[in-house]
Amino acid sequence: MVDNTWGRRVVYQIYPRSFKDSNGDGIGDLNGIAEKLDYLKDLGIDAIWLSPVYQSPMRDFGYDISDYYDIDPIFGNLSDFDSLIKKAHGKDIKVLMDFVPNHTSLEHPWFKESRSSKNNPKRDWYIWKSPKKNGAAPNNWLSQFGGSAWELDKKTHEYYLHTFDVSQPDLNWRNPQVVEEILNVMRYWMKRGVDGFRVDVAYYLFKDPFFRDEPHNPSYSDHHMQYDSLLHIYTSALPETLNMLKTLNNVVNEFDDRFMVCEIYTFLHEIINLYKIVNHQSFAPFNFSFISLPWNVTEQKKFIDEFDELVGHDYFPTYVLGNHDQSRIAAKLGEGAARIAALLQLTLRGIPFIYYGEELGMQDVEIPEEKAKDPMAVNMKGFDFGRDPQRTPMQWDSSKFGGFSDVEPWLPLEKEFKERNVASEKKDKKSFLNLYKSIINLRKTRKSLDEGKLIPLDFKNPNVLGFVRKEKEEKTLILANFSEENQIVDLPEDNWKTILSTRLDVENREEKDQILLRPSEGIILFS
Ligand code: GLC
């Protein structure tokens, strides 16, 4: 059974560059985040996850670390960080750090040493291979950011591996010194008060020791990323990687009440397998089913029912609608469906991860190719792979730069920020923000929504998804109409009262045997 606090927490992802600029350079920072803790508390947030704030040349905006033990001056310094943690803890908000163990920046001193000569003691900290006889790369492995995953280093005439940008060389996890050092990095931050980690690309740590070519993906078509043209059987999800996640989690468990969530895009059964391997309540993989499966009742229901059952009550399910790598949910689904998505995310059993601005219904912002900042957009021009659209500044108010900064922000604000912002949504009773606040509040005050088990319902209607959350005698019923038409639903036997509609225009309405769901409407009912 649940015996740690994480299963109840609502987690909020902050992309620090874009949350709040406190020093007038157009880029968000730690003191800016500290200024907004009251907003987060008021929203009902229990934990924040900060995308990387370590020292970095920012080629991949912090996912390319050049010093694991320090904060990048763009965001502040160690004392700002300590003070943010202290303030957050003072409000009972936990702090998760992003943790990037697969690769460092090219500018990390370890890599500088490693590339300096073939017999440097740090040579083996990264993955180096000699060229093939014809000078070509050692094998066909691809980078997620386009092209080969190998880069020839002129100095020693060997290739180094980079699963991401050429500026992000992969560490060699088969070297025990690397493992030891990285585990110490985790301890260092936990000693500083950090409550745990979001582990970046946790599925990739180990690569095939024989460096075999990866097979072609038969279902690939060329509007997908080139990376998807191969099946990554030799670079992802190796058994060594899964066991290493258990080791990382053991380090997390050296400290009280910490947590670790892993970025892993995979299938249901692999997710479940991971829960079992790591086998601790301080661990969960992200579940991206809302993002990766088609948005229809059949697919989503099938996943949710199976997932909830297989995860069981010993572990915590997670639900994600978006992050800094994914198109925003309101842009993908439209406003009505995004409200339903939020309703499901916040009422299903498990830990919701909210991406900053989702609570406002923030949209993607089109960034012209010549203004692109994200290396995925810069490296793969002509495709729509850039992630800048979902990383634009948080919209606090209707002032010139949206209350984010006093100067032009690093990425442009959404065009509608004057209407869609925290200040105006606070005043609008039917806003997205008030929807999030209301549901989070219900979640905290209603036992069945907090700890209750999930009872799937089948309405034999392909447009309606519903389930009950039940704790002892208390029941909460959730209904969601995925269609653009009215749907009439027979209610399970009980005395039901509608407490909330995703349109925020119904309250405390006694229901009879049937209920009408309006287009794209979701409802919470109490019995
Ligand atoms: C993860 C991050 C992404 C980053 C990549 C390389 O997928 O979420 O933003 O570019 O890892 O670190």
Boltz pocket constraint, residues with backbone or C-beta under 6 A from the ligand:
constraints:
  - pocket:
      binder: B
      contacts: [[A, 60], [A, 63], [A, 64], [A, 100], [A, 164], [A, 200], [A, 201], [A, 263], [A, 324], [A, 325]]
      max_distance: 6.0
